[in-house]
């Protein structure tokens, strides 16, 4: 098994894990975005550019979702009324 194949397998495995845990924290959404970017890189490096394009788009969508969730995050110790 090549190093590139191991990289791709790790990227999609992390994507799956992060997707399953997204409801727990906005940080899992960020991890999902980075895993999508890694998966996109794998697609480009392996010569499957359509996969690279689609995963790159998913990375941008997830990054935008993380940004919006981060802005609306209320820390557990802070009352919701203090958030602007």
VENTA-V309812 format. One line per field, one symbol per residue. ss: DSSP state (@ for helix, = for strand, . for the rest). psi: psi as a letter, one per 30 degrees, with the letter a starting at -180 (. if undefined). Layout:
BEGIN
ss = ???
psi = ???
END
This chain:
BEGIN
ss = ..@@@@@@@@@@@@@@@@@@@@@@.@@@@@@@@@@@@@@@@@@@@...@@@@@@@@@@@@@@@@@@@@@@@........@@@..
psi = kleeeeeeeeefeeeeeeefgefekffeeeeeeeeeeeeeeeeeefgieeeeeeeeeeeeeeeeeeeeeefgkjkefkkfffk.
END
